[in-house]
């Protein structure tokens, strides 16, 4: 039996990345931009910073920049985060849009400053922030939002969420709410139950259809929960019905074409040709990076010096075909790019902000020795430490073979010594001193052991010297500090 009582969608938020760039691009080219307030809500505490923090832009979350700069929506975009993302979803939903709810939560103000205050729900907070912006930038009356007429404040919202999934509905009496998710992509269906409970309010904001006590039902998905993962990727038809204690059931309310997309682009078949760059001819010190993509909206390539870890080049707007092989030529002829290995980081982003990464590498002339531990110059060490890194043939442009590598140390102001350093026994020639290896090593291998318990406290330096038989010789040095006070603590191996 169907009973005609009212059920209202309060807000539907599917976490992950559905709706980010997609929503913006769907209205691009129209004149309706500024009829909306864009409310960005992150499911992580303090997460409003994820939409515009410098540390996160390389991971695809450049949404504030895209909306404000690319679409010229300054003053219409506001980022917030839930006060307690692991708390009751009832409060999360009310915090987002219940105009009778007073929250105490974090947000990013129009000037990009994160703060915390006792304020209104995020929909109303966005209206207040818009008035502050309009008074300052349009009227030239900073701090006077009272001068801004309500007629210029957008009355429509576009909600964009991240890292959280939540669905809620209002009903006009106590009921069980049934949420059905029909995945049109793979023809599967899942159903969830939620109990409608009193929301603590008998009056709603002007314009609401409800004038009697009302109940709020909601269901929450958190995608970072290993034991309760959210819905799979796909296009969904969502159906919600409510059933009261007597078994009366409401007519269904539906949402069509709800997209969930959390899968990053796949990058595969990435190669460099040639791997070892030629030092002669028309294409001297050039290599072609090739890769394929499953799908992508944009691709950026970062090039790092594998010896130092320093970023040496960034290629914006790299080829992003999902059907053909992508190729781009990289020129390493600059004198600012020394001999060594270079690593390409391929960063592909799809249309909703999911990001995939893959790597390829090439070698210019040869690979200089690398000391990867101690990690930083002037690191404080004690006890027996493992000197790790790479020591292989330093010049790949000739036919001369690898001869050996040697490890030395010295205290600042003194001569190089070998008394308390030795390379692994398996890599030594019995006729050679214990600081010489006749075997090349790479990939963060243990090059030698240094026994600092036999050294005085102070500043020291390590030297790794790699040599070809009658050819190139290259050296890498690192500074460190010996502190025997901590000699009981093990070093990093």
Secondary structure, 3 states (H helix, E strand, C coil): CECCCCEEEEEEECCCCCCCHHHHHHHCCCCCHHHEEEEEEECCCCHHHHHCCHHHHCCCCCHHHHHHHHCCCCCCEEEEECCCCCCCHHHHHHHHHCCCCCEEEEEECCCCCEEEEEECCHHHHHHHHHHHHHHHHHCCCCCCHHHCCHHHCCCEEEEEEECCEEEEEEECCCCEEEEEEEECCCCEEEEEEEECEECCCCCCCCCCCCCCCCEEEEEEECCCCCCCCCCCCEEEEEEEEEECCCCCECCCEEEEEEEECCCCCCEEEEEEECCEECCCCCCCCEEEEEEEECCCCEEEEEEEECCCCCEEEEECCCCCCCCCCEEEEEECCCCCCCCEEEEEEEEEECCCCCEEEEEEEEEECCCCCEEEECCCCCEEECCEEEEEEEECCCCCCCCCCEEEEEEEEEECCCCCECCCEECCHHHCCCCCCCCEECCCEEEEEEEEEEEHHHCCCEEEEEEEEEEECCCCEEEEEEEEEECHHHCCCCCCC
